Amino acid sequence: MEIVFDLSRLDFASTSRLLETACWTTGRTDEINLRAFANSICAVALIDGQQVGFARASGDRTLFARISDVIVQPEHRGKGIGKALVRALLDHPELRTVSIWTLNTSDAHGLYEAFGFRRCTDGTEMRLDRTVAG
């Protein structure tokens, strides 16, 4: 398996279709995905040149970053690809000085806890969810 950060290697159509199946992407369009990917560091997992997974990190690339859209093709799940994508983002040269990493998950806590992520219970983290007109 190979992890690349080159958006020209991204199979955008396949990634967009795969993200449509995720519970966290309701209402996202290709246009929104294009903008999000362009403004993120994107990690693409490839096996024999074929894309099997995707993840991205957004933020200021210096002090804080947010991991989003970690997703693997169903037939390749359970093979460590998600872990490899997260590790690749955490180790990315442009993100080495990042000290505050965030993410949201409803079902993959164990994956992220293995990297040291903790559930936020200290009462300092806040979140604003708003509906944005497309």
Backbone hydrogen bonds, N-H to C=O, Kabsch-Sander energy under -0.5 kcal/mol:
donor,donor_aa,acceptor,acceptor_aa,energy
2,E,46,L,-2.8
4,V,2,E,-0.5
4,V,44,V,-2.4
7,L,5,F,-0.7
9,R,6,D,-2.2
10,L,7,L,-1.1
12,F,10,L,-1.3
15,T,11,D,-2.6
16,S,12,F,-3.0
17,R,13,A,-2.3
18,L,14,S,-2.5
19,L,15,T,-2.7
20,E,16,S,-1.6
21,T,17,R,-0.6
21,T,18,L,-1.3
22,A,19,L,-1.5
25,T,22,A,-1.2
26,T,23,C,-0.6
28,R,25,T,-2.4
33,N,29,T,-2.5
34,L,30,D,-2.8
35,R,31,E,-2.0
36,A,32,I,-2.7
37,F,33,N,-3.0
38,A,34,L,-2.3
39,N,35,R,-1.4
40,S,37,F,-1.6
41,I,57,A,-2.8
42,C,40,S,-0.7
43,A,55,A,-3.3
44,V,4,V,-2.9
45,A,53,G,-2.1
46,L,2,E,-3.2
47,I,50,Q,-2.6
50,Q,47,I,-2.1
52,V,45,A,-3.0
53,G,45,A,-1.3
54,F,71,I,-2.6
55,A,43,A,-1.8
56,R,68,S,-2.3
57,A,41,I,-2.2
58,S,66,R,-2.3
60,D,64,F,-1.0
61,R,64,F,-0.9
65,A,100,I,-2.2
66,R,58,S,-2.9
67,I,102,T,-2.6
68,S,56,R,-2.9
71,I,54,F,-2.9
71,I,69,D,-0.7
73,Q,52,V,-2.9
76,H,73,Q,-2.5
77,R,74,P,-1.2
79,K,76,H,-0.8
84,A,80,G,-2.1
85,L,81,I,-2.3
86,V,82,G,-2.3
87,R,83,K,-2.7
88,A,84,A,-2.3
89,L,85,L,-1.9
90,L,86,V,-2.6
91,D,87,R,-2.0
92,H,89,L,-1.1
95,L,92,H,-1.9
96,R,93,P,-1.0
98,V,95,L,-1.4
99,S,63,L,-1.5
100,I,63,L,-1.8
101,W,99,S,-0.6
102,T,65,A,-2.0
112,Y,108,A,-1.5
113,E,109,H,-2.9
114,A,110,G,-1.5
115,F,112,Y,-1.5
116,G,113,E,-1.6
117,F,112,Y,-1.9
121,T,119,R,-0.7
129,D,127,R,-0.5
130,R,128,L,-0.5
132,V,130,R,-0.6
